Amino acid sequence: MLQRTILAWCNTAERCEKIFTVHQLIYEEQYVIDTPQVEALLKLESLVPTVVCFKVSRSNQKCLIMVVQNTFLERLGQAGFDFFLMLVVDLLHEFELGVWKSIFIHLLHIVNSLKGTVLAELDCR
């Protein structure tokens, strides 16, 4: 749980700036996604070059325009809503395949030991 808290993704200005930079590399300077320049920005945090926001800035003679392609960010971003908090953790990525198979088989044995048609109901679903 501590690791989930520490490594939780947030829609920060730094993240937006990285995505914007990668977006420029790919769409304006014609870099391919697996070039060292792009991977240096994306790989460490497993980011995807999907534009979610551009930060408005006038530093270094550069003016970035706010572009939002995420409805949650567009409608709730001004209130400080972080759309990463609404994403559900996929527990299957936390287990190795063999471990998950063993746990699932054990759960099936438990369900099978219950009286009634619980296992048949599980099969139907």
ChimeraX attribute file (.defattr): number of C-alpha atoms within 10 A of each C-alpha:
attribute: neighborCount
match mode: 1-to-1
recipient: residues
	/A:1	6
	/A:2	7
	/A:3	7
	/A:4	9
	/A:5	8
	/A:6	8
	/A:7	10
	/A:8	10
	/A:9	15
	/A:10	12
	/A:11	17
	/A:12	11
	/A:13	13
	/A:14	11
	/A:15	20
	/A:16	18
	/A:17	16
	/A:18	17
	/A:19	23
	/A:20	20
	/A:21	15
	/A:22	25
	/A:23	20
	/A:24	14
	/A:25	16
	/A:26	16
	/A:27	10
	/A:28	9
	/A:29	10
	/A:30	10
	/A:31	16
	/A:32	13
	/A:33	16
	/A:34	11
	/A:35	10
	/A:36	12
	/A:37	13
	/A:38	20
	/A:39	15
	/A:40	12
	/A:41	18
	/A:42	19
	/A:43	12
	/A:44	8
	/A:45	11
	/A:46	9
	/A:47	14
	/A:48	13
	/A:49	19
	/A:50	13
	/A:51	15
	/A:52	18
	/A:53	23
	/A:54	20
	/A:55	18
	/A:56	14
	/A:57	12
	/A:58	10
	/A:59	8
	/A:60	6
	/A:61	7
	/A:62	9
	/A:63	11
	/A:64	14
	/A:65	12
	/A:66	11
	/A:67	13
	/A:68	16
	/A:69	12
	/A:70	15
	/A:71	11
	/A:72	13
	/A:73	18
	/A:74	14
	/A:75	11
	/A:76	13
	/A:77	16
	/A:78	8
	/A:79	8
	/A:80	9
	/A:81	15
	/A:82	15
	/A:83	16
	/A:84	11
	/A:85	12
	/A:86	9
	/A:87	7
	/A:88	7
	/A:89	10
	/A:90	8
	/A:91	8
	/A:92	9
	/A:93	9
	/A:94	10
	/A:95	12
	/A:96	9
	/A:97	11
	/A:98	9
	/A:99	10
	/A:100	15
	/A:101	12
	/A:102	11
	/A:103	13
	/A:104	12
	/A:105	11
	/A:106	12
	/A:107	12
	/A:108	13
	/A:109	12
	/A:110	11
	/A:111	16
	/A:112	15
	/A:113	11
	/A:114	10
	/A:115	8
	/A:116	10
	/A:117	11
	/A:118	13
	/A:119	17
	/A:120	11
	/A:121	9
	/A:122	11
	/A:123	8
	/A:124	7
	/A:125	6
